[in-house]
Amino acid sequence: MPFFYDTPGLRYDSGATYDGAPSPQQKGKKMAKVKLGLSTLSPQEITELTNRIITMMTGNANFPTPNPPLATVSAQNTATTASITSYDTAKAAADAALQTRDDQVAAHKALLTQLGAYVENASGGDAAKIESAGMSVRAPTSVPVGPMTQVLEVVLSEGDFEGTLDTVYKPVRGAKSYEIQVSPDPPGTWTAKMTATKSSATILGLTSGAKLWVRVRAVGADNQPGPWSDPATKVVP
């Protein structure tokens, strides 16, 4: 049956109280908590922390019976250190092997490229002969688009700000860019205004209230322009 003491706070030789009552030194004092921060430490930092703890706790009268025993903690620290060393050694070997592999693959590609050039020249560009060497044949380059056709369906609308017009038009296949010219009313005196890369543009710097004419033409990859579109007209907002 449980044995009870009549004197609260009566202490063992170790300093602990028989009945769990706080000592006079503990009364009114907030109990401190241990902070290890293990989740933020690297494996190497954990072993270094463990070495420091073992050193500080060995022979420390404040902690006469560590649980787990320091010998157990020390043995685990030794095993962990050995595993870290083993991993580092293996990783260094793997990194070296990876570099060797990449060097060999690069050399391999260079040889195959050289051999491909030989097959291309020796075959005279004959697809059947190239394929007989176990190599694939490149797809033929696309047929040139040819001269640019006329830009169609030019539409003008008010821009978001005064002195601007928005224009859209039907895209021309193969066009690299579009030249846009403007003319006052009546049309005839055309001035280059801008170059667009899409089938829409905002024309800036226009005179509000003026009736303006706009025409567009496509420019191909060879920088050769096509014919001008039919002009469209709009009063600038």
C-alpha positions as CSV (number, residue, x, y, z in Angstrom):
1,M,0.0,0.0,0.0
2,P,1.2,3.6,-0.6
3,F,3.3,5.1,2.1
4,F,2.7,8.8,2.9
5,Y,4.8,11.4,4.6
6,D,3.3,14.0,6.9
7,T,5.9,16.7,6.2
8,P,5.4,18.4,2.8
9,G,8.6,19.2,0.9
10,L,10.7,16.5,2.8
11,R,13.7,15.8,0.5
12,Y,15.7,12.7,-0.6
13,D,19.5,12.9,-0.6
14,S,19.3,13.6,-4.3
15,G,17.4,16.8,-3.7
16,A,14.0,15.6,-5.0
17,T,11.0,16.0,-2.7
18,Y,9.2,13.0,-1.3
19,D,5.8,14.3,-2.1
20,G,6.6,16.2,-5.3
21,A,6.1,19.6,-3.6
22,P,8.3,22.4,-5.0
23,S,11.4,23.4,-3.2
24,P,11.6,26.9,-1.8
25,Q,14.0,27.8,-4.6
26,Q,11.4,26.6,-7.2
27,K,8.5,28.5,-5.8
28,G,7.5,31.5,-8.0
29,K,10.1,30.6,-10.6
30,K,9.2,29.7,-14.2
31,M,10.6,26.4,-15.3
32,A,13.1,26.6,-18.1
33,K,12.7,24.3,-21.1
34,V,15.5,22.6,-23.2
35,K,15.9,23.8,-26.7
36,L,17.9,21.4,-29.0
37,G,16.9,22.7,-32.4
38,L,17.6,19.4,-34.0
39,S,15.3,19.9,-37.0
40,T,17.5,22.8,-38.2
41,L,20.8,21.0,-37.8
42,S,22.8,19.1,-40.4
43,P,23.9,15.5,-39.5
44,Q,27.5,16.9,-38.8
45,E,26.1,19.6,-36.6
46,I,24.1,17.1,-34.6
47,T,27.2,15.0,-33.9
48,E,29.1,18.2,-32.9
49,L,26.3,19.1,-30.5
50,T,26.3,15.6,-29.0
51,N,30.0,15.8,-28.4
52,R,29.6,19.1,-26.6
53,I,26.7,17.7,-24.5
54,I,28.6,14.6,-23.5
55,T,31.6,16.7,-22.5
56,M,29.5,19.1,-20.4
57,M,27.4,16.4,-18.7
58,T,30.3,14.0,-17.9
59,G,30.8,14.3,-14.1
60,N,28.2,17.1,-13.9
61,A,26.7,16.9,-10.3
62,N,23.4,18.4,-11.6
63,F,22.8,15.3,-13.7
64,P,24.1,12.2,-11.7
65,T,22.0,9.6,-13.6
66,P,21.5,10.6,-17.3
67,N,18.7,8.8,-19.1
68,P,19.7,7.4,-21.6
69,P,23.2,6.9,-20.2
70,L,26.0,9.0,-21.7
71,A,27.7,5.8,-22.8
72,T,24.7,4.9,-25.0
73,V,24.5,8.4,-26.4
74,S,28.3,8.3,-27.1
75,A,28.0,5.0,-28.9
76,Q,25.2,6.3,-31.1
77,N,27.2,9.4,-31.9
78,T,30.2,7.2,-33.0
79,A,27.9,5.1,-35.2
80,T,26.3,8.3,-36.7
81,T,29.7,9.8,-37.4
82,A,30.9,6.7,-39.2
83,S,27.7,6.7,-41.3
84,I,28.3,10.3,-42.3
85,T,31.9,9.6,-43.3
86,S,30.8,6.6,-45.3
87,Y,28.1,8.7,-47.1
88,D,30.5,11.5,-47.8
89,T,33.0,9.1,-49.3
90,A,30.4,7.4,-51.4
91,K,29.0,10.8,-52.6
92,A,32.5,12.0,-53.6
93,A,33.0,8.8,-55.6
94,A,29.5,9.2,-57.2
95,D,30.3,12.8,-58.2
96,A,33.6,11.7,-59.8
97,A,31.8,8.8,-61.6
98,L,29.1,11.2,-62.9
99,Q,31.8,13.6,-64.2
100,T,33.6,10.7,-65.9
101,R,30.3,9.6,-67.5
102,D,29.5,13.1,-68.8
103,D,33.0,13.4,-70.3
104,Q,32.7,10.1,-72.0
105,V,29.2,10.9,-73.4
106,A,30.5,14.2,-74.7
107,A,33.4,12.4,-76.5
108,H,30.9,9.8,-77.8
109,K,28.6,12.5,-79.3
110,A,31.6,14.2,-81.0
111,L,32.6,10.9,-82.7
112,L,29.1,10.2,-83.9
113,T,28.7,13.8,-85.2
114,Q,32.0,13.4,-87.1
115,L,30.8,10.0,-88.5
116,G,27.5,11.5,-89.5
117,A,29.2,14.2,-91.4
118,Y,31.3,11.6,-93.2
119,V,28.1,9.6,-94.1
120,E,26.4,12.7,-95.4
121,N,29.3,13.6,-97.6
122,A,30.0,10.1,-98.8
123,S,26.3,9.4,-99.7
124,G,26.0,12.6,-101.7
125,G,22.8,13.4,-99.9
126,D,21.1,10.1,-101.0
127,A,18.5,9.4,-98.3
128,A,18.5,5.6,-98.9
129,K,22.3,5.5,-98.5
130,I,22.1,7.5,-95.3
131,E,19.5,5.2,-93.9
132,S,21.6,2.2,-94.9
133,A,24.2,3.4,-92.4
134,G,21.7,3.2,-89.6
135,M,21.1,6.9,-89.5
136,S,18.0,9.0,-89.8
137,V,17.4,11.6,-92.5
138,R,16.5,15.1,-91.6
139,A,13.0,16.3,-92.6
140,P,13.2,18.6,-95.6
141,T,13.1,22.3,-94.8
142,S,9.8,24.1,-95.3
143,V,9.1,25.5,-98.8
144,P,9.8,29.2,-99.0
145,V,6.6,31.2,-98.5
146,G,7.3,33.4,-101.5
147,P,6.2,37.1,-102.0
148,M,4.0,38.6,-99.4
149,T,0.4,38.9,-100.3
150,Q,-1.8,42.1,-99.7
151,V,-2.9,42.8,-96.2
152,L,-6.7,42.6,-96.0
153,E,-9.5,43.7,-93.7
154,V,-7.8,46.7,-92.1
155,V,-10.1,48.0,-89.4
156,L,-9.6,51.2,-87.3
157,S,-11.1,52.0,-83.9
158,E,-10.6,54.6,-81.2
159,G,-7.6,54.1,-78.9
160,D,-7.8,54.2,-75.1
161,F,-6.3,57.7,-75.1
162,E,-6.7,60.9,-77.1
163,G,-4.5,61.0,-80.2
164,T,-4.4,57.2,-80.6
165,L,-6.0,54.7,-83.0
166,D,-6.1,51.0,-82.7
167,T,-5.8,49.0,-85.9
168,V,-6.3,45.3,-86.6
169,Y,-5.9,43.4,-89.9
170,K,-5.8,39.9,-91.3
171,P,-2.4,38.3,-90.8
172,V,-0.3,37.4,-93.8
173,R,1.4,33.9,-93.8
174,G,5.1,34.2,-93.5
175,A,5.2,37.9,-92.6
176,K,8.0,39.0,-90.3
177,S,6.5,42.4,-89.6
178,Y,4.0,44.9,-90.8
179,E,4.7,48.5,-92.0
180,I,2.0,51.1,-91.1
181,Q,1.6,54.4,-92.9
182,V,-0.8,57.3,-92.3
183,S,-2.1,60.1,-94.5
184,P,-4.3,63.2,-93.8
185,D,-7.6,63.5,-95.6
186,P,-7.7,63.3,-98.6
187,P,-5.3,60.3,-98.8
188,G,-2.3,60.7,-100.9
189,T,0.6,62.1,-98.7
190,W,1.7,58.9,-96.9
191,T,4.1,59.0,-93.9
192,A,5.7,55.9,-92.3
193,K,4.3,55.8,-88.7
194,M,5.4,52.5,-87.2
195,T,6.3,48.8,-87.7
196,A,4.4,46.1,-85.9
197,T,5.2,42.4,-85.4
198,K,1.6,41.3,-84.9
199,S,-1.6,41.7,-86.8
200,S,-2.7,44.6,-84.5
201,A,-1.2,47.8,-83.3
202,T,-1.9,51.1,-81.5
203,I,-0.9,54.2,-83.5
204,L,0.3,57.0,-81.2
205,G,1.0,60.7,-81.6
206,L,-2.0,61.6,-83.8
207,T,-3.9,64.8,-84.0
208,S,-7.3,64.6,-82.1
209,G,-10.2,65.5,-84.3
210,A,-8.4,64.9,-87.6
211,K,-9.7,62.5,-90.2
212,L,-6.8,60.0,-90.9
213,W,-6.2,57.3,-93.4
214,V,-4.1,54.2,-92.6
215,R,-2.6,51.5,-94.8
216,V,-0.6,48.4,-94.0
217,R,1.8,46.1,-95.8
218,A,3.5,42.8,-94.8
219,V,7.3,42.3,-94.9
220,G,8.7,38.8,-95.4
221,A,11.7,37.1,-93.8
222,D,13.8,38.3,-96.8
223,N,12.8,41.9,-95.9
224,Q,10.8,42.2,-99.2
225,P,7.5,43.9,-98.6
226,G,4.2,43.0,-100.2
227,P,1.6,45.4,-101.7
228,W,-0.2,48.0,-99.6
229,S,-3.6,47.3,-98.2
230,D,-6.7,49.2,-99.2
231,P,-6.7,52.3,-96.9
232,A,-9.0,52.6,-93.9
233,T,-10.2,55.9,-92.4
234,K,-11.2,57.1,-89.0
235,V,-11.5,60.4,-87.1
236,V,-8.8,60.5,-84.3
237,P,-10.4,60.7,-80.8
